[in-house]
């Protein structure tokens, strides 16, 4: 079967449609078209994380901080880390490459996707790289600077929910007043 398929492929490349005439029509697989998300100029060019994606970004950052601190504690037998150790882990967490994150569009709504965020539909196009890693790193450093390393580590010691609460759902957090992930932004009417 492989020999026939290889021969068909070679003949179709060399002879164009003549190979199809010799071997019969090529089997056609069902095709699906999934467009890449349409990004606004702000989403493509701004050095800052768009407001609509900040809650998702915060959850991704909390997940990465939690993972890095958990791994570091695992190396010392689940004991509390020394201050110098957790400072190093937090710096490493924020300075990582963040390449596994990107934006996708589902039902007209843009969402950040990657480790620690809810899985999305299997057929979606993820736009990663570009400005997203830098935006996540910048936000991560901002959260650490704003909340303080000791406060973040203390929240981690209380559990992942406490860390997400501190970073994302507090009074001034990007997810403030939301349960898990943000609702799509509503269009303002007569506000301008």
C-alpha positions in Angstrom: 0.0 0.0 0.0 2.9 2.4 0.9 4.5 1.6 -2.5 1.4 2.4 -4.4 0.9 5.6 -2.4 4.5 6.7 -2.9 4.3 5.9 -6.6 1.1 8.0 -6.9 2.7 10.9 -5.0 5.8 10.8 -7.3 3.7 10.6 -10.4 1.4 13.3 -9.3 4.3 15.6 -8.6 6.0 14.8 -12.0 3.0 14.5 -14.2 0.4 16.8 -12.7 -3.1 15.5 -13.3 -1.9 12.7 -15.5 -1.1 10.7 -12.3 -4.7 11.0 -11.1 -5.8 9.6 -14.5 -3.5 6.6 -14.0 -4.3 5.8 -10.4 -7.8 7.2 -10.0 -8.9 10.2 -8.1 -6.9 11.0 -4.9 -8.9 10.5 -1.8 -10.1 13.8 -0.3 -10.1 14.4 3.4 -12.7 16.7 4.8 -11.3 20.1 5.2 -11.9 22.6 8.0 -11.2 26.3 7.8 -10.2 28.0 11.0 -9.2 31.6 10.6 -6.5 33.2 12.8 -7.8 35.8 15.3 -8.1 39.3 13.9 -6.0 41.5 16.1 -6.6 45.2 16.5 -3.6 47.6 16.3 -3.4 47.7 20.1 -3.4 43.9 20.3 -0.6 43.7 17.7 1.6 46.7 18.5 1.2 47.9 22.1 3.8 46.9 24.6 1.0 46.5 27.2 -1.4 43.6 27.7 -4.8 44.6 26.4 -7.3 45.1 29.1 -9.6 42.4 27.8 -6.9 39.8 28.3 -5.4 40.9 31.7 -7.5 38.4 33.7 -6.4 35.5 31.6 -2.8 36.8 31.8 -3.0 37.0 35.6 -4.2 33.4 35.8 -1.3 32.3 33.6 1.2 34.2 35.7 -0.2 32.8 39.0 0.0 29.3 37.5 3.6 29.8 36.4 4.7 31.3 39.8 2.9 28.5 41.6 4.6 25.8 39.5 8.1 27.3 39.9 7.7 27.7 43.7 6.2 24.2 44.0 9.2 22.7 42.1 11.7 24.6 44.2 10.0 23.4 47.5 10.0 19.9 46.1 13.8 20.0 46.0 14.0 20.9 49.7 11.4 18.4 50.9 8.3 20.6 50.8 9.8 22.9 53.5 9.5 26.6 53.3 12.1 28.2 51.1 14.6 30.7 52.4 14.0 34.3 51.3 16.9 34.3 48.9 15.6 31.1 47.3 12.0 32.3 46.7 13.3 35.7 45.5 15.4 33.8 42.9 12.4 31.6 41.9 10.1 34.6 41.5 12.7 36.4 39.3 13.1 33.2 37.2 9.3 32.8 36.9 8.8 36.3 35.5 11.9 36.2 33.3 11.0 32.9 31.5 10.4 33.0 27.8 6.5 32.7 28.0 6.5 31.2 24.4 3.8 28.7 25.2 1.2 31.4 25.5 -0.7 33.2 22.8 -4.1 34.5 21.8 -6.9 32.8 20.0 -10.4 33.7 19.1 -13.5 31.7 20.1 -16.9 32.8 19.1 -15.7 36.3 18.3 -13.9 36.7 21.7 -10.2 36.8 22.1 -8.7 34.7 24.9 -5.2 34.0 26.1 -4.3 30.4 26.0 -1.5 28.2 27.4 -0.5 26.2 30.5 -2.7 26.9 33.5 -5.6 28.3 31.5 -8.8 26.4 30.6 -8.5 24.3 27.4 -10.1 25.8 24.4 -11.8 24.3 21.4 -9.7 21.8 19.5 -10.0 23.7 16.2 -8.6 27.1 16.9 -5.6 29.1 15.7 -3.2 30.2 18.4 -1.2 33.3 17.7 1.9 33.1 19.9 5.2 34.8 20.1 5.3 38.4 19.0 4.4 40.7 21.8 2.7 38.2 24.1 5.8 36.8 25.9 7.1 40.3 26.7 3.7 41.5 27.9 3.4 38.5 30.2 6.9 39.0 31.6 6.2 42.7 32.2 3.0 42.0 33.9 4.6 39.3 36.1 7.3 41.7 37.2 4.7 44.3 37.9 2.7 42.0 40.1 5.8 40.9 42.1 6.8 44.5 42.5 3.3 45.7 43.5 2.5 42.8 45.9 6.0 42.1 47.2 7.9 38.8 47.1 7.1 37.9 50.7 3.4 38.5 50.2 3.4 36.3 47.1 5.3 33.5 48.7 3.0 33.6 51.8 0.0 33.3 49.5 1.6 30.4 47.7 2.1 28.7 51.0 -1.6 28.9 51.7 -2.4 27.3 48.3 -3.0 28.1 44.6 -6.4 29.7 45.3 -4.8 32.2 47.7 -2.2 33.1 45.2 -4.8 33.7 42.4 -6.9 35.7 44.9 -3.9 37.9 45.8 -2.8 38.6 42.3 -5.9 38.4 40.2 -9.1 38.8 42.2 -8.2 41.4 44.9 -9.9 44.8 45.0 -7.6 46.1 42.3 -6.8 42.8 40.5 -7.6 42.4 36.8 -10.3 39.9 37.6 -11.9 41.8 40.5 -15.5 41.0 40.8 -15.3 38.1 38.4 -15.6 34.4 39.4 -13.1 32.7 37.1 -12.5 34.3 33.7 -13.8 37.6 32.4 -17.0 38.0 30.3 -16.5 39.5 26.9 -16.4 43.3 27.0 -19.7 44.9 26.3 -20.0 47.7 23.8 -20.6 51.1 25.4 -23.5 52.9 24.1 -23.9 56.7 24.3 -20.9 56.9 26.6 -18.7 58.8 24.3 
